[in-house]
């Protein structure tokens, strides 16, 4: 199992309040960031993407329960007190992340520091490493959003983590730094047939190439098998719903240890350590932010949840 680079999202305050998990209120905005509006449907969509990932919720709740046990505080959870609600402190943490992503995007557009294809590819690789065991459980569109956000932050943030640390991580996770993998694959109904294909080198198999997004759509068994292969090697038979699959790795287009990779890794390490990115910190300090009172207030560059429980928002 891959060790994690990430730090679980959430706010520091451990208030057990709740808001409705679905629907939209009469007020159309969750927050305004300079001239940009983060609308409530966008916030709810993001909340649902995180909360819909069972592994994330389990990991988050367990980590918070452990931390609360050591401090004696009330544990923070994703779910709120009532059915179909979210904890407002957790919501505040997610909204803070969205605001940070907004100010980064605004800076990228204003300065023309658009992420290069190399940074985007590196960010997607690091995002998968950064969310072990749960990356594939996110909707495809949300995976792309997370990768794009990391790419934009990496584009404006020079590496600040020790070079030896970054190089060590790159070497540790080398198979994940690719832009495309090509395989020859074939299917078999029985294990005996599959083992025969393995032994013969998959004669007559079809060649298929996958970019990063396409590769993520394959089964976890397929991904694990291909990740473990050296070029030219055949994987043991992979069990599928219809029988078995056999693959041999033809090629892997590797991302070299470039500045793009270093930038993406550096940002991920800072986030995992809970270390503030100085570039993002400065942007947030200058930003004009207004929060819908239903979700709290903006204090010291973060969303602070409401001090009193909010009534459920009308659903639509």
Beta strands, then each sheet from edge to edge (+ up, - down):
strand 1: 18-20
strand 2: 29-33
strand 3: 36-39
strand 4: 85-87
strand 5: 178-188
strand 6: 206-211
strand 7: 238-239
strand 8: 244-254
strand 9: 289-291
strand 10: 297-299
strand 11: 302-304
sheet 1: 1+ 4-
sheet 2: 3+ 2- 9+
sheet 3: 6+ 5- 8+ 7-
sheet 4: 10+ 11-
end
